[in-house]
Amino acid sequence: MNRAERTVPGGQAPDPFDARRLRDALGRFATGVTVVTACECDDHHGPVGMTVNSFASVSLDPPLILWSAARSSIRHAHFTQTPAFAVHVLRHDQEYLAHRFTRRGNGFSGLDYTQNEAGVPLLADVLARFECVTEARHDGGDHTIIIGRVTRFESTTDGAPLIFSGGQFGSFRPDQSS
């Protein structure tokens, strides 16, 4: 029996030599898709953004959210040092925005956006947006967990969320019969 085939009662033990199988199992959990933005405030760089599906609510009082930045991202250092950021929850028809803020995407190039008082870029027409100040950062293995205090938010009921599961984008339509 090789390492990847070791089992424990009720399933397999995580094997650091077979991260792909663990990733595939984790991919069974459907998540929403967000774009996190921040201002890179110097004369040589513009705003930065990152597509993220590791977003969650932490607390209502105080209003806290979290997301995780991959250490392998070229934008990791910036997001772990920024004092403010915004999380944009994407609609089912905004997969193009998700692609813009991946490793090979165009980012803000040619994209219309506004900025808040802290200089954080804000994308329009998303399902929800949370403007935050960085509250805390925690080591999370190959990610940094970033906790933000929500200072302002917007939300709409128009449209369904963009979903990511099993390595693919999709959508979810709530059952309206209830």
Long-range contacts (C-beta under 8 A, 24 or more apart in sequence): 24-166, 27-165, 27-166, 27-167, 28-165, 28-166, 29-165, 30-163, 30-164, 30-165, 30-170, 30-172, 31-55, 31-163, 31-164, 31-165, 32-89, 32-90, 32-161, 32-162, 32-163, 32-164, 33-89, 33-90, 33-95, 33-98, 33-161, 33-162, 33-163, 33-164, 33-169, 34-67, 34-87, 34-88, 34-89, 34-90, 35-87, 35-88, 35-90, 35-97, 35-98, 35-100, 35-101, 35-123, 35-126, 36-67, 36-69, 36-79, 36-85, 36-86, 36-87, 36-88, 37-85, 37-86, 37-88, 37-113, 37-120, 37-121, 37-122, 37-123, 38-78, 38-79, 38-82, 38-84, 38-85, 38-86, 38-120, 38-121, 39-82, 39-84, 39-115, 39-118, 39-119, 39-120, 39-121, 40-78, 41-119, 46-108, 47-107, 47-108, 47-113, 47-115, 47-120, 47-121, 48-75, 48-78, 48-79, 48-107, 49-75, 49-100, 49-101, 49-107, 49-108, 49-121, 50-75, 50-79, 50-101, 51-98, 51-99, 51-100, 51-101, 51-102, 51-105, 52-87, 53-164, 54-143, 55-87, 55-89, 58-147, 62-149, 63-149, 63-150, 63-153, 64-135, 64-147, 64-148, 64-149, 64-150, 65-130, 65-132, 65-147, 65-148, 65-150, 66-145, 66-146, 66-147, 66-148, 67-145, 67-146, 67-148, 68-140, 68-143, 68-144, 68-145, 68-146, 69-143, 69-144, 69-146, 70-142, 70-143, 71-142, 71-143, 71-144, 72-142, 73-103, 74-103, 76-144, 79-144, 79-146, 80-137, 80-144, 80-146, 82-134, 83-118, 83-133, 83-134, 84-116, 84-118, 84-119, 84-120, 84-131, 84-132, 84-133, 84-134, 85-120, 85-132, 85-134, 85-146, 85-148, 86-116, 86-120, 86-121, 86-122, 86-123, 86-129, 86-130, 86-131, 86-132, 87-129, 87-130, 87-132, 87-148, 88-122, 88-123, 88-126, 88-128, 88-129, 89-126, 89-127, 89-128, 89-129, 89-161, 90-126, 90-127, 90-161, 90-162, 91-125, 91-126, 91-127, 91-159, 91-160, 91-161, 91-162, 92-159, 92-160, 92-161, 92-162, 92-163, 92-171, 92-172, 93-159, 93-162, 94-126, 94-162, 95-162, 95-169, 97-123, 98-162, 98-169, 116-152, 127-155, 127-156, 127-158, 127-159, 127-161, 128-153, 128-154, 128-155, 128-156, 129-153, 129-154, 129-155
